[in-house]
Amino acid sequence: MFNHKIRTGIVFSLILAFVVLIAIALYGDLPQMVVTLANFRWGFLPIILGLTLFNYLGRFIKWQYYLRRLQLQLPWKKSLLIFLSGLSMAITPGKIGELLKSYLLKRSTGAAISRTSPIIVAERLTDGLAMLGLSTIGLVLYRFSWGLLLALLIIALTAIILIQNRTLSLALLRFGEQLPIVSRIAHLVRIFYESSFTLLQWRPLLLAVTLGLISWAGECGALYFVFTGLGAPASVDLFIKATFILAISSLIGSASGLPGGLGTADGSMLGLTRLLVSSSASLGSAATLLIRFCTLWFGLLIGTGALLLYRTTQRVDISNEQERSWEEWKQEHTNILPSDGHKTSFAPPSTPVSTEGKIV
């Protein structure tokens, strides 16, 4: 059922992507946009793709750091394949498909999905905070409204402060354990909370946000080279504008909940480019299409390749793994609270697990 929903979501996303592509092309005056793309300095393309890879490298370092924080041991090559496989789920609604990474971790380490899924939450949260940081200079210089971004910042900080207030959080968990429905999943909520608490303490939080600032600056640089390749004069001011445009567009796309921010991120990028870089609709449309192909769709291609390579090297059938991950997650959530009512072991299971996920 879940696998069917994922497939339906991906089909919807591809249709939406096609509609967005056509809309941008028509908005940019297709013949003129083709001329603009033909005059693009294609020698910049390796630099643009390299900066996108730099972003993935920084995010992988953060992923490895989170695994160590949760004391999960995994060969770095397998860890890299799992991390990159998550990119294949970039166009699933709300990126729910990234639960695949937790499922692959479970196959490799035996760690419960409820224990590792906070990594995905922490990744998205710290990436968002990094984007807010990157957009700050532009917000000050160009005097854009802080309303939406301030709301996102308040929500993020409120969640972090609540998680870090251990006394209050544990009190809420104990209260939930007394409720008939919640009590059945209370032990899993505890596991999720313990992992979240470990990942979002202030020191690892600051480190993760710093890594996010560095890695996402790579994609901001990629947009800068897209602009210069299309004929915009190179300057520090252009780099600041590129950073602001990519950060704000990514935040709006993430806040929309649409798969890959389709439509919202593209529209924001196109509008801001016309406002800050060039009034030319063809240049704005060309820049939007180029950077989206070199980030979102390039990442999707890498993720799909990594997932196929994981299937080959680990000798597992991944055709239904999204469905399995969801079904196992639901099965975890139907378990009854342990007899002690509170305590749950967070250590990795001692039973050896093979690369195929079977007990040895």
C-alpha angles and dihedrals in degrees: 000000000000090000089053090051091050091051092046089050092051092049089050090049093051091050090048090048090053091049091049091048092052092045093052092046092051092044091052093049100255099228092048092045090053089054090049091051091046089057093049114121096244091188085080092061096087089050092050093049090044091055089050089053088049088058091052090048092054091047091049090054088054090048090053091048091053091050090054091048088057091043094241113155116209134152107257094236092056090043090053092051091051092048094048091045087065089065088067087068094055093113097048113113110273087354088273086149089074085081081085088079091058091048092051089048089053091053091050103039107014091238114149117253089235087059098050102034091081086070089067091048091048091049092054093043096050092043088054093050090049090052090050089053093049092050095050097088091050092048090055096043099043097033098228121170114278093200103104095034092048090051091051091048093050092049092049095047092045091054092047093048091048091051092047092050092083096178093056094041094051090046090054090048092051090049090050091052088064093057115093098230099033092048091071092063098028094106090053091048087053091053090048090048095048091053091045091050090051094048099041102048109129098256097050089039092057091045092050093048090049090052087049092053091052097043097044090047083069092064090044087056089049090058089048090057090046089057094046091045088056091053105269111144112258113244144135088256090057091052091051090050092048090050092049094046096049094043095048094043091050092050092049090047092050093046091052092062090218116140108275089348087280111186096002098060091039094048093046092049093048094048095046092046091055091046099046109020111026136348089219110115091201093054092046092049093046092049092049094050093045096050093044092051090048095048117022099029095035089053091048090053092050091047093051091049091049091050092051090047090050089053091051098044097040094040094226133136107244096174092103102023095115088056092045093049091052093045092049090047089053091046090053089052094054094057117111120248111267116264093255088062094219119031121084127174113241096186118111112263114269093220109104115245124203125223087260090059094248123132111254 
